[in-house]
């Protein structure tokens, strides 16, 4: 064999080896992921239209296009042009798709034939169209819309008469407007107002025969009083009247008429008060106002649901512990059956009118989200998308499993344990403890790229579902009532101690991170222990009393602390991380968006200032424009890289350098080339 052939063979083998070698997961790889959005299935079950979200780094945003695919799988093609749209819905007869587009800064409805052609504008409403529902005969569209200002009011408003009278009329903490229900006739192109008076409508559904509408609404807009919403029945034929169906202090939602039009279902945690419980399914007969709970035997969280055609059962997505599946509920008996019975997170996105087929999303800890179609009675999903094909082939991913332990008071707690890709038994690794949001959130068996980034950096990770988490029993969900920051803290630390006892973790190299409630409990944690070498706290609340008037805090007042600050001042004081900030020894980095109205930005500023004034090791990164969940990709990248940098430095003593993003690197190279050319 000649030398040239030997060289070529060696080069080919080297190239093959390089291709086969998987690379660590990175922040940029996670930003570049294609994301699945909403999906609708045609009434005949033959096609699916879904949203696909791609990163546009240059424009600093994600852009959604809608794709069309056969329900049997196969090639995808773009369904809408550059004009795009949102809130797509098939007509019940399958002849049309309705979507929303913005016209003169107002959302309007457009009609698109499924056989092809251009979308035609239907509504020219004075204000934006909100939620809409097809009539069962495909001839009409019902929708919610705000009451617009009169021409005189609009002129005054533009001239600067825009003062907001807080909690007066339709205003809450921000400017609001009353709403009405409307119906639009597709053949005549005429619209008709169905409701009158002052109301905010949170949900509605139209009876199968089109004679009645059930809706949920309230007559004031105080931020922490959603429980003042009630159910109403609107008669559309004959003597058109509105009847109030409920009178309680419990919020109802997700209304859906049964196929016979005699009953409707809805979700609520309770039928009397705003209780801390998993939402239940209820069924009401509006003529008698008689109702009953039908899902009481199901422990867990109920997602989307649909009546079966015979009205005897309800199909729903539900989470039990760390997995989510597709279930069938017997309405009469309350018994339920797990139809999918798989590990991972299955969510039903849409279903055919005959309830024979559904389009679902699926992911698990090692599998990014994709879309599937399955028959309901025989769960055998067909994969429709492969949005991120390179993940399994070219990136190193963590190993994961469910772990359980006993907390300090004997409560069983579980969570997901993530191990580095090349984990070696007997070796002790640095630990990163994650704390979920909520408090009534949970960690699930679903794909989160951040965990794989941290695994690639060599961390064992624990994601505990502490008391207060959803997806379990009501008892666990209510486990931190009037005890936030105590029992849940013990759940965290007992889990950490289990991993240390099992020989997985180097207890001298541990860090903690969390966002929202995760940032809150993380802040409390570092005032109670100095066992962590680094902490990352995002969108936290550090002082409950000062957050009382401005934040989303009904849960604190009703459940987690109980009472108002003037009724229970010591409770608010003791459960605030700021009160005990002097105890903090852990180097801490803080993140917050200036437009966050869930946990207001000043909360991080106060905690930062306190730590800074005491000479503690602390850094605060503030992000303009960002709400509670960050939207801008460049901000997301800064946040994630600064977090890694901080935790690496103080947990491992490493001066970690963030890699340049390829687009930014290319721009710098082009700039350098241009400058060099100018010099010559």
C-alpha positions in Angstrom: 0.0 0.0 0.0 1.5 3.3 -1.0 2.1 6.2 1.3 -0.5 8.4 -0.3 -3.2 5.8 0.3 -2.1 5.3 3.9 -2.3 9.0 4.5 -5.9 9.2 3.0 -7.0 6.2 5.1 -5.6 7.8 8.3 -7.3 11.1 7.5 -10.6 9.4 6.9 -10.4 7.5 10.2 -9.5 10.6 12.1 -12.4 12.5 10.5 -14.8 9.7 11.4 -13.6 9.6 14.9 -14.1 13.4 15.3 -17.6 13.1 13.9 -18.4 10.3 16.3 -17.1 12.1 19.4 -19.9 13.9 21.1 -19.5 17.5 22.3 -20.6 19.0 25.7 -23.9 20.7 25.8 -23.5 24.5 25.8 -25.7 27.6 26.4 -25.5 28.5 22.7 -26.6 25.0 21.7 -29.6 25.5 24.0 -30.4 28.9 22.5 -30.2 27.5 19.0 -32.8 24.8 19.7 -35.9 24.7 17.6 -39.0 24.9 19.7 -42.4 23.4 19.1 -45.4 25.7 19.7 -49.1 25.2 19.4 -50.6 22.5 17.2 -54.0 21.8 15.7 -55.3 18.6 14.1 -57.8 18.7 11.2 -61.3 17.4 12.0 -60.8 14.4 9.8 -57.5 13.6 11.6 -55.4 13.6 8.4 -53.3 16.7 8.9 -51.6 18.8 11.6 -50.6 22.4 11.6 -48.0 23.4 14.2 -45.9 26.4 15.2 -42.1 26.1 14.9 -40.0 28.7 16.8 -36.5 29.5 15.5 -33.8 31.8 16.9 -33.0 35.0 15.0 -29.9 36.1 16.8 -29.5 39.2 14.6 -32.9 40.5 15.5 -32.6 39.3 19.2 -35.9 37.4 19.1 -37.5 34.0 18.3 -39.6 33.8 15.2 -42.5 31.5 14.7 -43.6 29.9 11.4 -46.5 27.5 10.9 -45.8 24.1 9.3 -48.2 21.6 7.7 -47.6 17.9 8.0 -49.6 14.7 7.4 -50.8 12.9 10.5 -49.0 9.9 9.2 -45.7 11.8 9.3 -43.5 12.7 6.4 -42.4 16.0 4.9 -43.3 19.3 6.5 -43.9 22.5 4.6 -44.5 26.0 5.7 -48.2 26.8 5.8 -48.4 30.6 6.2 -46.4 33.2 4.4 -44.5 36.2 5.8 -47.7 37.7 7.2 -47.9 34.8 9.6 -50.6 34.7 12.3 -51.5 33.4 15.7 -54.2 31.3 17.5 -55.0 29.1 14.5 -58.1 26.9 14.6 -59.8 24.6 12.2 -63.5 25.1 11.5 -65.5 22.0 12.7 -66.3 21.1 9.1 -62.6 21.2 8.2 -63.0 23.6 5.3 -61.3 26.6 6.8 -58.6 27.7 9.3 -59.1 30.9 11.2 -56.2 32.9 12.6 -55.4 36.2 14.1 -53.3 39.0 12.5 -52.6 42.5 13.6 -54.2 45.3 11.6 -53.7 48.9 12.7 -52.4 47.7 16.0 -55.5 45.6 16.6 -55.8 41.8 16.5 -58.4 40.7 13.9 -59.7 37.4 12.6 -58.7 36.1 9.2 -60.2 33.1 7.2 -58.1 30.8 5.1 -59.5 27.9 3.0 -57.8 24.6 3.8 -57.6 23.8 0.1 -55.3 26.8 -0.4 -55.4 30.5 -1.2 -54.9 33.7 0.7 -56.2 34.5 4.1 -59.1 37.0 4.0 -59.8 39.5 6.8 -63.1 38.8 8.6 -63.4 41.1 11.5 -62.8 44.9 11.5 -63.6 45.3 15.2 -62.9 48.5 17.0 -60.7 46.8 19.5 -58.5 43.6 19.4 -60.2 40.3 19.3 -59.4 38.1 22.3 -60.3 34.5 22.8 -62.6 33.1 20.0 -64.7 29.9 19.5 -66.2 28.4 16.4 -70.0 27.6 16.3 -70.5 23.9 15.8 -72.1 24.5 12.3 -68.9 26.4 11.2 -71.1 29.5 10.3 -70.2 31.8 13.1 -67.3 32.9 15.3 -67.8 34.0 18.9 -65.2 36.2 20.5 -64.3 38.5 23.5 -63.2 42.1 22.9 -62.5 45.1 25.1 -64.9 48.1 25.1 -63.0 50.7 23.0 -62.7 54.4 24.0 -65.1 56.8 22.3 -63.6 59.2 19.7 -63.6 62.0 22.3 -62.0 59.8 25.0 -59.4 58.6 22.5 -58.4 62.2 21.6 -58.1 63.2 25.2 -56.1 60.0 25.9 -53.6 60.9 23.0 -53.4 64.4 24.4 -52.1 63.0 27.7 -55.2 62.4 29.7 -53.9 59.0 30.6 -53.9 59.0 34.4 -54.8 55.6 35.8 -57.1 55.4 38.8 -55.9 52.3 40.4 -58.5 49.6 41.2 -61.3 51.7 40.0 -63.7 50.6 37.2 -61.9 48.2 34.9 -58.4 49.3 36.1 -56.3 47.1 38.3 -52.7 48.0 39.1 -52.5 49.0 35.4 -55.0 50.4 32.9 -57.8 48.0 32.0 -61.0 47.9 30.0 -64.4 46.2 30.3 -65.1 43.4 27.9 -68.0 42.0 25.9 -68.9 38.8 24.0 -69.6 39.2 20.3 -70.7 36.9 17.5 -69.6 37.3 13.8 -71.6 35.8 11.0 -69.2 34.5 8.3 -71.7 34.7 5.4 -73.0 38.2 6.1 -69.8 39.6 7.6 -71.8 41.2 10.3 -71.0 41.2 14.1 -73.4 41.4 17.0 -72.7 42.3 20.6 -74.1 39.6 23.0 -73.4 41.0 26.5 -73.7 44.4 28.1 -72.6 46.0 31.4 -69.3 46.1 33.1 -67.5 42.8 33.1 -64.0 41.2 32.6 -64.4 37.8 30.8 -61.8 35.2 31.6 -63.3 32.3 29.6 -66.4 31.1 27.8 -67.8 28.3 25.7 -70.8 28.0 23.3 -73.4 25.3 23.7 -73.4 22.7 20.8 -76.8 24.0 19.5 -75.7 27.6 19.7 -78.5 28.7 22.0 -76.5 29.4 25.2 -73.1 30.6 26.3 -71.5 29.9 29.7 -68.8 32.3 30.7 -66.6 33.3 33.7 -66.3 36.9 34.6 -65.9 39.5 37.3 -66.9 43.1 37.9 -63.6 44.4 39.4 -60.0 44.1 38.5 -58.0 44.0 41.7 -54.9 42.0 41.0 -55.2 39.5 43.9 -58.9 39.0 43.7 -59.3 36.6 40.8 -61.6 34.5 43.1 -64.3 37.1 42.7 -65.0 35.7 39.2 -68.3 33.9 38.9 -70.0 31.7 36.2 -72.8 33.1 34.1 -75.3 31.6 31.6 -76.3 33.8 28.6 -79.5 32.7 26.7 -79.2 33.6 23.0 -82.7 32.7 21.8 -86.1 33.9 22.9 -86.0 35.9 26.1 -82.2 36.7 26.1 -81.3 36.8 29.7 -78.1 36.3 31.8 -78.2 34.2 34.9 -75.5 34.0 37.5 -74.7 30.4 38.3 -72.2 30.6 41.1 -71.7 32.9 44.2 -68.6 31.9 46.0 -65.0 32.9 46.6 -63.4 30.3 44.4 -62.1 31.0 40.9 -63.5 28.8 38.1 -61.8 28.3 34.7 -61.6 26.2 31.5 -65.3 25.9 30.6 -66.5 23.2 28.2 -70.0 22.1 27.2 -70.9 18.4 27.2 -72.0 17.1 23.7 -75.6 16.9 24.8 -75.6 20.6 25.7 -77.3 20.0 29.1 -74.2 20.1 31.2 -70.8 21.8 31.1 -67.5 21.1 32.8 -65.0 23.5 34.4 -61.9 23.5 36.6 -61.7 24.8 40.2 -59.7 23.9 43.3 -62.8 24.2 45.5 -66.5 25.2 45.3 -66.5 27.7 48.2 -63.1 29.4 48.8 -59.8 30.0 47.1 -58.1 26.9 48.4 -54.5 25.7 47.9 -55.4 22.4 46.1 -54.9 20.8 42.7 -57.6 21.9 40.3 -60.5 19.5 40.1 -63.0 18.9 37.3 -66.6 19.7 38.1 -69.8 19.3 36.1 -72.8 21.6 36.4 -76.3 21.5 35.0 -77.1 25.2 34.5 -80.9 24.9 34.6 -80.8 23.6 38.2 -77.4 25.0 39.1 -76.6 21.6 40.5 -72.9 20.7 40.3 -70.6 18.0 41.5 -66.9 17.2 41.5 -66.0 14.4 39.1 -62.2 14.1 39.3 -61.6 13.7 43.1 -60.0 10.3 42.8 -57.2 11.7 40.6 -54.1 12.9 42.6 -52.1 15.3 40.4 -52.5 18.2 38.1 -55.1 18.3 35.3 -54.2 20.0 32.0 -56.2 20.2 28.8 -59.4 18.2 28.8 -62.1 17.2 26.2 -65.5 15.6 26.5 -65.9 12.2 24.8 -68.7 12.2 22.2 -71.1 10.2 24.3 -70.6 12.5 27.3 -69.8 9.6 29.6 -66.1 10.3 29.9 -63.6 13.1 29.7 -60.1 12.8 28.2 -57.3 14.9 29.8 -53.6 15.4 30.1 -52.5 15.0 33.7 -49.3 15.1 35.7 -48.7 12.5 38.5 -45.4 12.9 40.3 -42.7 13.6 37.6 -44.5 12.1 34.6 -47.5 13.4 32.5 -49.8 11.2 30.5 -53.1 10.9 28.7 -56.1 9.8 30.9 -59.8 8.9 30.5 -62.1 9.9 33.4 -65.5 8.1 34.0 -67.8 11.1 34.7 -70.3 9.0 36.6 -68.0 7.0 38.8 -64.9 9.2 39.0 -62.6 6.4 38.1 -59.8 7.1 35.6 -57.5 5.1 33.4 -54.0 5.9 32.2 -54.2 5.6 28.4 -50.6 6.3 27.6 -48.9 5.0 30.7 -45.4 6.1 29.7 -42.4 7.7 31.3 -41.8 11.3 30.4 -44.1 14.2 29.7 -47.0 13.7 27.2 -49.3 16.7 26.7 -52.5 16.7 24.6 -52.5 19.8 22.4 -55.6 19.2 20.2 -58.1 16.5 19.4 -60.5 15.6 16.6 -64.2 16.3 17.1 -65.0 12.6 17.3 -62.2 12.2 19.9 -60.6 9.4 17.9 -57.2 11.1 17.4 -55.1 13.6 19.2 -51.9 15.6 18.5 -49.5 15.5 21.5 -46.1 16.8 22.5 -43.6 14.6 24.2 -40.3 15.1 25.9 -38.3 13.4 28.7 -35.1 14.4 30.5 -32.9 13.4 27.5 -35.3 14.0 24.6 -36.2 17.5 23.3 -39.9 18.2 22.6 -41.4 16.9 19.4 -45.0 16.3 18.2 -46.9 13.1 17.8 -50.3 11.9 16.6 -52.0 8.9 18.2 -55.4 7.1 18.2 -57.0 7.6 21.6 -58.2 4.1 22.4 -55.0 2.5 21.2 -52.0 4.6 22.3 -49.5 4.2 19.5 -48.0 7.6 18.7 -46.6 8.5 15.2 -43.8 11.0 15.4 -44.4 14.0 13.2 -41.4 16.2 13.8 -37.6 15.9 14.5 -36.9 19.5 15.4 -33.5 18.9 17.0 -31.9 15.9 15.3 -28.3 16.6 16.3 -28.9 16.4 20.1 -28.9 12.6 20.4 -26.1 12.1 17.9 -23.6 14.9 18.7 -24.1 16.3 22.2 -23.2 14.8 25.6 -26.3 14.5 27.7 -26.8 13.9 31.4 -28.1 10.6 32.9 -31.1 11.0 35.1 -33.3 9.1 37.5 -36.0 9.6 40.2 -34.7 9.6 43.7 -36.6 9.6 47.0 -35.6 10.4 50.6 -37.1 11.1 54.0 -37.2 14.7 55.2 -36.5 15.8 58.8 -40.1 15.2 59.9 -40.4 11.8 58.0 -42.1 13.2 54.9 -41.1 11.3 51.7 -39.7 13.7 49.1 -38.7 12.9 45.6 -36.9 14.6 42.8 -34.8 14.1 39.7 -31.1 13.3 40.1 -28.9 14.3 37.1 -25.4 12.7 36.7 -22.6 13.9 34.4 -22.3 12.2 31.0 -19.2 10.2 32.0 -20.2 9.6 35.6 -18.0 7.2 37.5 -19.4 5.3 40.5 -17.5 6.0 43.7 -16.2 9.4 42.6 -17.4 12.5 44.4 -18.7 15.3 42.3 -19.6 19.0 42.9 -23.3 19.5 43.5 -25.8 22.0 42.0 -29.1 22.1 43.9 -32.0 23.5 41.8 -35.1 25.0 43.4 -38.3 25.2 41.3 -40.6 28.1 40.9 -44.1 28.3 42.3 -44.3 27.6 45.2 -46.8 25.3 43.5 -44.4 24.3 40.6 -42.6 21.0 40.2 -39.7 19.4 38.5 -40.8 16.9 35.8 -39.4 14.3 33.6 -39.1 16.7 30.6 -36.2 18.2 28.6 -34.4 21.2 30.1 -31.1 22.0 28.2 -29.6 23.8 31.2 -29.3 20.6 33.2 -27.2 19.1 30.4 -25.0 22.2 30.3 -24.3 21.8 34.0 -23.8 18.1 33.7 -21.2 18.8 31.0 -19.4 21.0 33.5 -19.2 18.0 35.8 -22.0 18.6 38.3 -24.3 16.2 40.0 -27.6 18.0 40.2 -30.7 17.5 42.4 -34.1 18.9 41.5 -36.3 18.3 44.5 -40.1 18.4 44.5 -40.4 19.8 48.1 -43.6 20.1 50.0 -45.8 22.7 48.3 -45.1 21.1 44.8 -48.0 20.4 42.4 -48.5 17.1 40.6 -48.8 15.1 43.8 -51.5 15.0 46.5 -53.3 17.9 47.9 -51.7 17.1 51.2 -48.2 17.6 49.7 -49.3 20.8 47.9 -50.6 22.3 51.2 -47.5 21.1 53.0 -45.8 24.6 53.4 -48.9 26.5 54.4 -47.9 29.1 57.0 -44.5 27.4 56.9 -42.8 28.7 53.8 -39.0 28.6 54.2 -39.0 26.0 56.9 -40.3 22.5 56.0 -39.4 23.1 52.3 -35.9 24.1 53.4 -35.6 20.9 55.4 -36.7 18.9 52.3 -33.9 20.5 50.3 -31.2 19.9 52.8 -32.3 16.3 53.6 -32.0 15.5 49.9 -28.5 17.1 49.8 -27.5 15.0 52.8 -28.8 11.8 51.1 -26.5 12.4 48.1 -23.5 13.1 50.4 -24.3 9.9 52.4 -24.6 7.9 49.1 -21.0 9.1 48.2 -22.0 11.0 45.1 -21.2 14.6 46.3 -18.2 16.5 47.5 -19.8 18.5 50.4 -17.1 21.1 50.1 -18.2 21.9 46.5 -21.9 22.7 46.5 -23.9 25.5 44.9 -27.6 26.4 44.9 -29.7 28.2 42.3 -33.4 29.1 41.7 -35.8 31.5 40.0 -39.0 33.1 41.3 -40.0 30.9 44.3 -36.7 29.1 43.7 -34.9 32.5 44.2 -37.0 33.1 47.3 -36.3 29.8 49.0 -32.7 30.0 47.7 -32.4 33.3 49.5 -33.9 31.8 52.7 -31.5 28.9 52.4 -28.3 30.9 52.4 -29.5 32.8 55.5 -29.9 29.4 57.3 -26.7 27.6 56.2 -23.3 28.4 54.9 -22.8 24.9 53.3 -23.1 26.3 49.8 -20.1 27.9 48.2 -22.1 29.8 45.6 -25.7 30.9 45.1 -27.6 32.2 42.1 -31.0 33.8 42.8 -33.3 35.0 40.0 -36.5 37.1 40.3 -36.6 36.7 44.1 -38.7 38.4 46.8 -36.5 39.3 49.7 -39.0 41.3 51.8 -42.6 40.2 51.9 -44.1 43.3 53.6 -42.8 45.7 50.9 -44.0 43.4 48.2 -47.5 43.2 49.6 -49.0 46.1 47.6 -47.2 45.7 44.3 -46.7 42.0 43.7 -48.8 38.9 42.8 -49.3 37.8 46.4 -52.7 36.4 47.1 -51.1 33.0 47.8 -48.8 34.6 50.5 -51.8 36.3 52.2 -54.1 33.3 52.0 -51.7 30.4 52.5 -48.0 30.7 52.8 -47.6 33.4 55.5 -51.3 34.0 56.3 -52.8 37.4 56.9 -51.7 40.9 55.9 -48.5 42.6 57.1 -50.4 44.6 59.7 -52.1 41.5 61.0 -49.1 39.2 61.0 -46.0 41.5 61.0 -43.8 38.9 62.7 -44.7 36.3 60.1 -43.8 38.6 57.2 -40.6 39.7 59.0 -39.3 36.2 59.9 -40.1 34.7 56.5 -38.2 37.4 54.6 -34.6 36.7 53.6 -33.8 40.4 54.0 -34.5 40.2 57.7 -31.8 37.6 58.1 -29.4 38.9 55.4 -26.6 39.4 58.1 -26.3 35.6 58.2 -25.4 35.2 54.6 -21.8 34.0 53.9 -22.4 32.5 50.5 -21.1 34.5 47.5 -24.4 35.4 45.7 -25.3 36.6 42.2 -28.7 38.1 41.6 -30.7 38.5 38.4 -34.0 40.4 37.8 -35.9 42.1 34.9 -37.0 45.7 35.3 -40.5 44.9 33.9 -41.2 42.0 36.3 -44.6 42.5 37.8 -44.8 39.0 39.4 -41.9 39.6 41.8 -40.9 43.2 41.5 -37.4 44.3 40.7 -36.8 46.3 43.9 -36.7 43.0 45.8 -33.4 42.0 44.3 -32.1 45.5 44.6 -32.9 45.6 48.4 -31.2 42.2 49.0 -28.2 43.3 46.9 -27.9 46.6 48.7 -28.0 44.9 52.1 -25.3 42.4 51.2 -23.2 45.1 49.6 -23.5 47.4 52.6 -22.3 44.5 54.9 -19.3 43.8 52.7 -20.6 40.4 51.5 -19.5 38.9 48.1 -22.5 39.8 45.8 -23.2 40.8 42.3 -26.5 42.0 40.7 -27.2 41.9 37.0 -30.3 43.9 36.1 -32.1 43.4 32.7 -34.0 46.2 31.0 -37.5 45.4 29.5 -37.5 41.8 30.8 -40.6 40.4 32.6 -40.7 37.5 35.0 -39.7 35.1 32.3 -37.0 36.5 30.1 -37.9 37.0 26.4 -34.8 38.4 24.7 -32.2 35.8 23.6 -29.2 38.0 24.2 -30.4 38.6 27.8 -30.9 34.9 28.3 -27.4 34.3 27.1 -25.9 36.9 29.4 -27.9 35.6 32.4 -26.9 31.9 31.8 -23.2 32.6 31.2 -22.8 35.0 34.1 -24.4 32.3 36.3 -22.0 29.7 35.1 -19.1 32.0 35.6 -20.1 32.8 39.2 -20.8 29.3 40.3 -17.6 27.9 38.7 -15.5 30.6 40.4 -16.8 30.2 43.9 -17.7 26.5 43.9 -14.7 25.1 42.0 -12.2 28.1 42.1 -12.2 28.2 38.3 -11.9 31.3 36.2 -14.4 30.1 33.6 -14.3 31.8 30.2 -17.5 32.0 28.2 -17.0 31.0 24.6 -17.7 33.5 21.9 -20.9 33.0 19.9 -20.2 32.1 16.3 -22.1 35.0 14.9 -20.4 37.5 17.2 -17.0 35.9 16.4 -17.6 36.1 12.7 -18.6 39.8 13.0 -15.4 40.5 15.0 -13.3 38.8 12.3 -15.0 40.7 9.5 -14.5 44.0 11.4 -10.8 43.2 12.0 -10.3 42.3 8.3 -12.0 45.6 7.2 -9.8 47.6 9.6 -6.7 45.9 8.3 -7.7 46.6 4.8 -8.2 50.3 5.6 -4.7 50.5 7.1 -3.2 49.2 3.9 
